Amino acid sequence: MATDEMTLERLAEIAGAYGASPDLWPAGERQAAQSLLARSAEARALVQEAGELDSLLAMAPAADAPSPELLSRIMAARPRAATGRILSHQARRASLWQSIARIVWPYGSAAFPAGALAASIMLGIGFGAALPSGVTAEGLSSLGLAPVQSASASTGTAGEQLVSFALAENEYPEDWKK
């Protein structure tokens, strides 16, 4: 960093992390920090506080190597390696779908029933698109699906009768109740 880019906040971070000694500060920021120290009393106060903390830390006794009892307690409390197979979320989801597929089709690959289902859907769409949109009673009777109604036998047209039958209305023409 250049001399003019050093701020008090950054100097506080450096002194808090590395201590009060400029020899321990990052080399790239050392010159800028020392320049800020030379011109700012506030900066000198920050470094002085860091120096007081450094002296307190230096008075603390040196830590000995951990005792064998502490090591054994730490090793006993550590997480163990998982036994068995750990599956990722995607693998569990794939496994779930494979289990469901085996329940529905236990005879091996599910490609055959899936292909049959796709073919039946396509045939249904194809036949639905091929049929004329205005189906009349005469057209249905020519296909052998419904008898042609005489005009005197019913009160409505054949199309209205088909609609009432399709919507499962409770009042059917008399000829359909037989």
Secondary structure, DSSP 8 states (H G I E B T S, - for coil): --GGG--HHHHHHHHHHH-S-GGGS-HHHHHHHHHHHHH-HHHHHHHHHHHHHHHHHHHS-------HHHHHHHHHHS-----S----HHHHHHHHHHHHHHHH--SS-THHHHHHHHHHHHHHHHHHHHS-SS--HHHHHHTTSS----TTT-SS-HHHHHHHHHTT-S---HHHH-
